[in-house]
Amino acid sequence: MNTRRGLVIKSQSGFFTVHTSEGDVVCRLRGRLTKTRLDTDPVAVGDTVEIGVADDGTGVIESVDERERSLSRLAPPSGGRGSRRWDRDGYLSEREQVIVANPDQAVFVISCAEPRPRLRMLDRLLVGAELQNIPAVICANKTDLVGRREARRMFSVYQTIGYPVIYTSALKRRGIRNLARQLRNKVSALVGPSGTGKSSLLN
């Protein structure tokens, strides 16, 4: 078994795809690692890891580098087994769910219409990014449904307080170059409600 270092780029059903200089490797997690980070996900997309690769091409994650930052949320109390635990001082605490580890920025995608813009959710997302020291960018998508002037009216307050706002329409392919420039050479987390056009923008 040879050792490689790489970046976790996908997580699904207990298997992790790790991008290395020699290609992508699908890995499982070494059992002992599940006992070292009881208050957070032991491995998440964005983590830098060391893996062992067997002759058949399968891999095992042997170690995980310390995270510099993470975009995360706390599991709800009703999240079931494992979402809450007793800490060393005897207090019940919630388990962190990591959306992405070590992002360079968070891009919050909010639609101007269909669905209606959820600005209170955006406010909460921005506060969360600030608390976790993650630079935040706002992407106002579906501008074709309301017009550029109305879109700017909706989101101008965020520009006033210093957040970059990119106005896009995935359908009309407007603002895509601006978004691409913002994403270039950065590990980005695209976050937003369902139906806002995250997949369409990436495609």
ChimeraX commands (.cxc) that place a marker at each C-alpha (Angstrom):
marker #1 position 0.00,0.00,0.00 radius 0.5
marker #1 position 1.48,3.36,-1.05 radius 0.5
marker #1 position 0.81,6.69,0.61 radius 0.5
marker #1 position -0.50,9.84,-1.08 radius 0.5
marker #1 position -1.80,13.24,-0.05 radius 0.5
marker #1 position -4.88,14.78,-1.55 radius 0.5
marker #1 position -8.04,16.87,-1.26 radius 0.5
marker #1 position -11.46,15.43,-0.47 radius 0.5
marker #1 position -13.74,16.50,-3.34 radius 0.5
marker #1 position -16.79,14.29,-2.76 radius 0.5
marker #1 position -18.50,12.56,0.14 radius 0.5
marker #1 position -21.28,10.01,-0.33 radius 0.5
marker #1 position -22.60,7.20,1.85 radius 0.5
marker #1 position -19.40,6.79,3.85 radius 0.5
marker #1 position -17.06,6.90,0.85 radius 0.5
marker #1 position -14.80,9.84,0.03 radius 0.5
marker #1 position -13.32,10.77,-3.34 radius 0.5
marker #1 position -9.82,12.16,-2.84 radius 0.5
marker #1 position -8.12,14.14,-5.59 radius 0.5
marker #1 position -4.36,13.45,-5.72 radius 0.5
marker #1 position -1.55,14.30,-8.11 radius 0.5
marker #1 position -1.85,10.74,-9.47 radius 0.5
marker #1 position -5.61,10.80,-9.97 radius 0.5
marker #1 position -8.79,10.46,-7.95 radius 0.5
marker #1 position -9.12,7.67,-5.39 radius 0.5
marker #1 position -12.33,6.49,-3.70 radius 0.5
marker #1 position -11.58,5.93,-0.02 radius 0.5
marker #1 position -13.17,4.74,3.13 radius 0.5
marker #1 position -12.33,6.18,6.54 radius 0.5
marker #1 position -9.98,4.44,8.96 radius 0.5
marker #1 position -12.13,3.42,11.94 radius 0.5
marker #1 position -9.99,5.07,14.60 radius 0.5
marker #1 position -10.54,8.49,13.00 radius 0.5
marker #1 position -14.24,8.37,13.85 radius 0.5
marker #1 position -13.27,8.49,17.54 radius 0.5
marker #1 position -10.97,11.48,17.34 radius 0.5
marker #1 position -13.48,14.19,16.36 radius 0.5
marker #1 position -16.61,13.49,18.35 radius 0.5
marker #1 position -17.96,17.05,18.09 radius 0.5
marker #1 position -17.65,17.40,14.31 radius 0.5
marker #1 position -17.57,15.41,11.09 radius 0.5
marker #1 position -14.21,13.57,11.04 radius 0.5
marker #1 position -13.82,14.14,7.28 radius 0.5
marker #1 position -15.55,16.64,4.99 radius 0.5
marker #1 position -15.25,17.94,1.45 radius 0.5
marker #1 position -12.34,20.37,1.44 radius 0.5
marker #1 position -10.20,18.49,3.95 radius 0.5
marker #1 position -6.59,17.72,3.09 radius 0.5
marker #1 position -5.87,14.08,3.93 radius 0.5
marker #1 position -3.23,11.38,3.77 radius 0.5
marker #1 position -4.40,8.13,2.23 radius 0.5
marker #1 position -3.11,4.65,1.71 radius 0.5
marker #1 position -3.78,3.16,-1.74 radius 0.5
marker #1 position -3.98,-0.61,-2.23 radius 0.5
marker #1 position -2.90,-2.51,-5.34 radius 0.5
marker #1 position -6.52,-2.68,-6.54 radius 0.5
marker #1 position -6.79,1.14,-6.52 radius 0.5
marker #1 position -8.99,1.46,-3.44 radius 0.5
marker #1 position -7.92,3.75,-0.63 radius 0.5
marker #1 position -8.17,4.36,3.09 radius 0.5
marker #1 position -7.98,7.78,4.74 radius 0.5
marker #1 position -5.21,7.49,7.32 radius 0.5
marker #1 position -5.06,11.05,8.67 radius 0.5
marker #1 position -6.74,14.43,8.28 radius 0.5
marker #1 position -4.93,17.76,8.45 radius 0.5
marker #1 position -6.11,20.35,10.96 radius 0.5
marker #1 position -8.82,22.57,9.48 radius 0.5
marker #1 position -8.11,26.25,9.12 radius 0.5
marker #1 position -11.82,27.05,8.89 radius 0.5
marker #1 position -15.10,25.42,7.97 radius 0.5
marker #1 position -18.54,26.42,6.78 radius 0.5
marker #1 position -20.77,24.44,9.08 radius 0.5
marker #1 position -24.03,24.24,10.94 radius 0.5
marker #1 position -25.10,22.60,14.18 radius 0.5
marker #1 position -27.27,19.54,13.90 radius 0.5
marker #1 position -30.81,20.17,15.21 radius 0.5
marker #1 position -31.66,18.59,18.58 radius 0.5
marker #1 position -34.10,16.28,16.82 radius 0.5
marker #1 position -31.42,15.15,14.38 radius 0.5
marker #1 position -31.33,11.67,15.87 radius 0.5
marker #1 position -28.52,9.59,17.27 radius 0.5
marker #1 position -25.16,11.30,17.10 radius 0.5
marker #1 position -26.49,14.84,16.68 radius 0.5
marker #1 position -25.98,15.63,20.36 radius 0.5
marker #1 position -23.47,14.47,22.95 radius 0.5
marker #1 position -22.40,15.04,26.54 radius 0.5
marker #1 position -19.16,17.01,26.77 radius 0.5
marker #1 position -16.44,16.51,29.36 radius 0.5
marker #1 position -18.07,18.95,31.78 radius 0.5
marker #1 position -21.38,17.15,31.67 radius 0.5
marker #1 position -23.21,19.59,29.40 radius 0.5
marker #1 position -25.27,18.49,26.42 radius 0.5
marker #1 position -23.79,19.96,23.22 radius 0.5
marker #1 position -24.69,19.75,19.55 radius 0.5
marker #1 position -22.54,18.12,16.89 radius 0.5
marker #1 position -21.15,20.30,14.12 radius 0.5
marker #1 position -22.14,19.36,10.58 radius 0.5
marker #1 position -19.47,20.54,8.16 radius 0.5
marker #1 position -20.75,21.74,4.78 radius 0.5
marker #1 position -17.25,22.32,3.41 radius 0.5
marker #1 position -13.83,22.51,5.06 radius 0.5
marker #1 position -11.19,25.15,4.39 radius 0.5
marker #1 position -13.16,27.22,1.84 radius 0.5
marker #1 position -11.58,30.37,0.45 radius 0.5
marker #1 position -15.04,31.91,0.21 radius 0.5
marker #1 position -18.75,31.24,0.50 radius 0.5
marker #1 position -20.98,32.24,-2.41 radius 0.5
marker #1 position -24.59,32.61,-1.29 radius 0.5
marker #1 position -26.93,32.13,-4.24 radius 0.5
marker #1 position -30.30,33.84,-3.82 radius 0.5
marker #1 position -32.93,34.06,-6.54 radius 0.5
marker #1 position -34.63,37.35,-7.35 radius 0.5
marker #1 position -37.88,35.42,-7.96 radius 0.5
marker #1 position -39.22,31.85,-8.28 radius 0.5
marker #1 position -38.61,31.20,-5.44 radius 0.5
marker #1 position -38.93,34.61,-3.85 radius 0.5
marker #1 position -35.73,35.97,-2.31 radius 0.5
marker #1 position -35.29,34.79,1.27 radius 0.5
marker #1 position -33.31,37.72,2.60 radius 0.5
marker #1 position -33.64,36.76,6.26 radius 0.5
marker #1 position -32.00,33.44,5.41 radius 0.5
marker #1 position -29.29,35.35,3.57 radius 0.5
marker #1 position -28.73,37.49,6.67 radius 0.5
marker #1 position -28.28,34.36,8.79 radius 0.5
marker #1 position -25.86,32.87,6.26 radius 0.5
marker #1 position -23.80,36.07,6.24 radius 0.5
marker #1 position -23.65,36.14,10.03 radius 0.5
marker #1 position -22.53,32.50,10.03 radius 0.5
marker #1 position -19.78,33.25,7.52 radius 0.5
marker #1 position -18.60,36.20,9.59 radius 0.5
marker #1 position -18.48,34.07,12.74 radius 0.5
marker #1 position -16.38,31.48,10.92 radius 0.5
marker #1 position -14.11,34.08,9.28 radius 0.5
marker #1 position -15.11,33.07,5.75 radius 0.5
marker #1 position -15.24,35.78,3.06 radius 0.5
marker #1 position -18.78,35.98,1.66 radius 0.5
marker #1 position -20.05,36.82,-1.81 radius 0.5
marker #1 position -23.70,37.22,-2.81 radius 0.5
marker #1 position -24.94,35.94,-6.16 radius 0.5
marker #1 position -28.34,37.39,-7.08 radius 0.5
marker #1 position -29.60,34.96,-9.72 radius 0.5
marker #1 position -32.63,34.98,-12.06 radius 0.5
marker #1 position -32.35,38.70,-12.72 radius 0.5
marker #1 position -34.19,38.10,-15.99 radius 0.5
marker #1 position -37.41,37.55,-14.01 radius 0.5
marker #1 position -37.44,40.99,-12.36 radius 0.5
marker #1 position -35.09,43.17,-14.39 radius 0.5
marker #1 position -31.66,44.49,-13.48 radius 0.5
marker #1 position -32.96,47.66,-11.79 radius 0.5
marker #1 position -35.28,45.77,-9.42 radius 0.5
marker #1 position -32.57,43.22,-8.66 radius 0.5
marker #1 position -30.19,46.02,-7.68 radius 0.5
marker #1 position -32.87,47.57,-5.49 radius 0.5
marker #1 position -33.29,44.26,-3.63 radius 0.5
marker #1 position -29.61,43.70,-2.94 radius 0.5
marker #1 position -28.04,47.18,-2.93 radius 0.5
marker #1 position -28.06,47.33,0.87 radius 0.5
marker #1 position -25.57,44.44,0.96 radius 0.5
marker #1 position -23.22,46.25,-1.40 radius 0.5
marker #1 position -23.53,49.35,0.79 radius 0.5
marker #1 position -22.22,47.44,3.81 radius 0.5
marker #1 position -19.34,45.94,1.84 radius 0.5
marker #1 position -20.44,42.58,0.43 radius 0.5
marker #1 position -19.65,41.85,-3.23 radius 0.5
marker #1 position -22.87,41.20,-5.17 radius 0.5
marker #1 position -22.82,39.48,-8.56 radius 0.5
marker #1 position -26.01,39.74,-10.65 radius 0.5
marker #1 position -26.62,36.72,-12.87 radius 0.5
marker #1 position -29.14,34.95,-15.04 radius 0.5
marker #1 position -28.26,31.35,-15.76 radius 0.5
marker #1 position -31.08,31.20,-18.33 radius 0.5
marker #1 position -29.88,34.26,-20.28 radius 0.5
marker #1 position -26.19,33.63,-19.48 radius 0.5
marker #1 position -25.78,37.06,-17.94 radius 0.5
marker #1 position -23.10,37.75,-15.36 radius 0.5
marker #1 position -21.55,34.29,-15.81 radius 0.5
marker #1 position -18.11,35.68,-16.63 radius 0.5
marker #1 position -18.17,37.83,-13.51 radius 0.5
marker #1 position -19.07,34.79,-11.42 radius 0.5
marker #1 position -16.37,32.70,-13.11 radius 0.5
marker #1 position -13.76,35.33,-12.29 radius 0.5
marker #1 position -14.87,35.29,-8.65 radius 0.5
marker #1 position -14.57,31.48,-8.49 radius 0.5
marker #1 position -11.27,31.14,-10.35 radius 0.5
marker #1 position -8.46,29.49,-8.35 radius 0.5
marker #1 position -10.52,29.43,-5.16 radius 0.5
marker #1 position -12.21,26.71,-3.14 radius 0.5
marker #1 position -15.78,28.00,-2.98 radius 0.5
marker #1 position -18.93,26.81,-1.26 radius 0.5
marker #1 position -22.09,27.64,-3.23 radius 0.5
marker #1 position -24.90,27.75,-0.72 radius 0.5
marker #1 position -28.54,28.73,-1.01 radius 0.5
marker #1 position -32.14,27.52,-0.91 radius 0.5
marker #1 position -33.38,24.86,-3.31 radius 0.5
marker #1 position -34.36,26.18,-6.72 radius 0.5
marker #1 position -32.15,29.26,-6.74 radius 0.5
marker #1 position -30.10,27.99,-9.68 radius 0.5
marker #1 position -26.81,26.80,-8.13 radius 0.5
marker #1 position -26.47,23.80,-10.44 radius 0.5
marker #1 position -27.54,25.79,-13.49 radius 0.5
marker #1 position -24.92,28.44,-12.79 radius 0.5
marker #1 position -22.17,25.85,-12.38 radius 0.5
marker #1 position -23.22,24.04,-15.54 radius 0.5
marker link #1:1,2 radius 0.2
marker link #1:2,3 radius 0.2
marker link #1:3,4 radius 0.2
marker link #1:4,5 radius 0.2
marker link #1:5,6 radius 0.2
marker link #1:6,7 radius 0.2
marker link #1:7,8 radius 0.2
marker link #1:8,9 radius 0.2
marker link #1:9,10 radius 0.2
marker link #1:10,11 radius 0.2
marker link #1:11,12 radius 0.2
marker link #1:12,13 radius 0.2
marker link #1:13,14 radius 0.2
marker link #1:14,15 radius 0.2
marker link #1:15,16 radius 0.2
marker link #1:16,17 radius 0.2
marker link #1:17,18 radius 0.2
marker link #1:18,19 radius 0.2
marker link #1:19,20 radius 0.2
marker link #1:20,21 radius 0.2
marker link #1:21,22 radius 0.2
marker link #1:22,23 radius 0.2
marker link #1:23,24 radius 0.2
marker link #1:24,25 radius 0.2
marker link #1:25,26 radius 0.2
marker link #1:26,27 radius 0.2
marker link #1:27,28 radius 0.2
marker link #1:28,29 radius 0.2
marker link #1:29,30 radius 0.2
marker link #1:30,31 radius 0.2
marker link #1:31,32 radius 0.2
marker link #1:32,33 radius 0.2
marker link #1:33,34 radius 0.2
marker link #1:34,35 radius 0.2
marker link #1:35,36 radius 0.2
marker link #1:36,37 radius 0.2
marker link #1:37,38 radius 0.2
marker link #1:38,39 radius 0.2
marker link #1:39,40 radius 0.2
marker link #1:40,41 radius 0.2
marker link #1:41,42 radius 0.2
marker link #1:42,43 radius 0.2
marker link #1:43,44 radius 0.2
marker link #1:44,45 radius 0.2
marker link #1:45,46 radius 0.2
marker link #1:46,47 radius 0.2
marker link #1:47,48 radius 0.2
marker link #1:48,49 radius 0.2
marker link #1:49,50 radius 0.2
marker link #1:50,51 radius 0.2
marker link #1:51,52 radius 0.2
marker link #1:52,53 radius 0.2
marker link #1:53,54 radius 0.2
marker link #1:54,55 radius 0.2
marker link #1:55,56 radius 0.2
marker link #1:56,57 radius 0.2
marker link #1:57,58 radius 0.2
marker link #1:58,59 radius 0.2
marker link #1:59,60 radius 0.2
marker link #1:60,61 radius 0.2
marker link #1:61,62 radius 0.2
marker link #1:62,63 radius 0.2
marker link #1:63,64 radius 0.2
marker link #1:64,65 radius 0.2
marker link #1:65,66 radius 0.2
marker link #1:66,67 radius 0.2
marker link #1:67,68 radius 0.2
marker link #1:68,69 radius 0.2
marker link #1:69,70 radius 0.2
marker link #1:70,71 radius 0.2
marker link #1:71,72 radius 0.2
marker link #1:72,73 radius 0.2
marker link #1:73,74 radius 0.2
marker link #1:74,75 radius 0.2
marker link #1:75,76 radius 0.2
marker link #1:76,77 radius 0.2
marker link #1:77,78 radius 0.2
marker link #1:78,79 radius 0.2
marker link #1:79,80 radius 0.2
marker link #1:80,81 radius 0.2
marker link #1:81,82 radius 0.2
marker link #1:82,83 radius 0.2
marker link #1:83,84 radius 0.2
marker link #1:84,85 radius 0.2
marker link #1:85,86 radius 0.2
marker link #1:86,87 radius 0.2
marker link #1:87,88 radius 0.2
marker link #1:88,89 radius 0.2
marker link #1:89,90 radius 0.2
marker link #1:90,91 radius 0.2
marker link #1:91,92 radius 0.2
marker link #1:92,93 radius 0.2
marker link #1:93,94 radius 0.2
marker link #1:94,95 radius 0.2
marker link #1:95,96 radius 0.2
marker link #1:96,97 radius 0.2
marker link #1:97,98 radius 0.2
marker link #1:98,99 radius 0.2
marker link #1:99,100 radius 0.2
marker link #1:100,101 radius 0.2
marker link #1:101,102 radius 0.2
marker link #1:102,103 radius 0.2
marker link #1:103,104 radius 0.2
marker link #1:104,105 radius 0.2
marker link #1:105,106 radius 0.2
marker link #1:106,107 radius 0.2
marker link #1:107,108 radius 0.2
marker link #1:108,109 radius 0.2
marker link #1:109,110 radius 0.2
marker link #1:110,111 radius 0.2
marker link #1:111,112 radius 0.2
marker link #1:112,113 radius 0.2
marker link #1:113,114 radius 0.2
marker link #1:114,115 radius 0.2
marker link #1:115,116 radius 0.2
marker link #1:116,117 radius 0.2
marker link #1:117,118 radius 0.2
marker link #1:118,119 radius 0.2
marker link #1:119,120 radius 0.2
marker link #1:120,121 radius 0.2
marker link #1:121,122 radius 0.2
marker link #1:122,123 radius 0.2
marker link #1:123,124 radius 0.2
marker link #1:124,125 radius 0.2
marker link #1:125,126 radius 0.2
marker link #1:126,127 radius 0.2
marker link #1:127,128 radius 0.2
marker link #1:128,129 radius 0.2
marker link #1:129,130 radius 0.2
marker link #1:130,131 radius 0.2
marker link #1:131,132 radius 0.2
marker link #1:132,133 radius 0.2
marker link #1:133,134 radius 0.2
marker link #1:134,135 radius 0.2
marker link #1:135,136 radius 0.2
marker link #1:136,137 radius 0.2
marker link #1:137,138 radius 0.2
marker link #1:138,139 radius 0.2
marker link #1:139,140 radius 0.2
marker link #1:140,141 radius 0.2
marker link #1:141,142 radius 0.2
marker link #1:142,143 radius 0.2
marker link #1:143,144 radius 0.2
marker link #1:144,145 radius 0.2
marker link #1:145,146 radius 0.2
marker link #1:146,147 radius 0.2
marker link #1:147,148 radius 0.2
marker link #1:148,149 radius 0.2
marker link #1:149,150 radius 0.2
marker link #1:150,151 radius 0.2
marker link #1:151,152 radius 0.2
marker link #1:152,153 radius 0.2
marker link #1:153,154 radius 0.2
marker link #1:154,155 radius 0.2
marker link #1:155,156 radius 0.2
marker link #1:156,157 radius 0.2
marker link #1:157,158 radius 0.2
marker link #1:158,159 radius 0.2
marker link #1:159,160 radius 0.2
marker link #1:160,161 radius 0.2
marker link #1:161,162 radius 0.2
marker link #1:162,163 radius 0.2
marker link #1:163,164 radius 0.2
marker link #1:164,165 radius 0.2
marker link #1:165,166 radius 0.2
marker link #1:166,167 radius 0.2
marker link #1:167,168 radius 0.2
marker link #1:168,169 radius 0.2
marker link #1:169,170 radius 0.2
marker link #1:170,171 radius 0.2
marker link #1:171,172 radius 0.2
marker link #1:172,173 radius 0.2
marker link #1:173,174 radius 0.2
marker link #1:174,175 radius 0.2
marker link #1:175,176 radius 0.2
marker link #1:176,177 radius 0.2
marker link #1:177,178 radius 0.2
marker link #1:178,179 radius 0.2
marker link #1:179,180 radius 0.2
marker link #1:180,181 radius 0.2
marker link #1:181,182 radius 0.2
marker link #1:182,183 radius 0.2
marker link #1:183,184 radius 0.2
marker link #1:184,185 radius 0.2
marker link #1:185,186 radius 0.2
marker link #1:186,187 radius 0.2
marker link #1:187,188 radius 0.2
marker link #1:188,189 radius 0.2
marker link #1:189,190 radius 0.2
marker link #1:190,191 radius 0.2
marker link #1:191,192 radius 0.2
marker link #1:192,193 radius 0.2
marker link #1:193,194 radius 0.2
marker link #1:194,195 radius 0.2
marker link #1:195,196 radius 0.2
marker link #1:196,197 radius 0.2
marker link #1:197,198 radius 0.2
marker link #1:198,199 radius 0.2
marker link #1:199,200 radius 0.2
marker link #1:200,201 radius 0.2
marker link #1:201,202 radius 0.2
marker link #1:202,203 radius 0.2
view
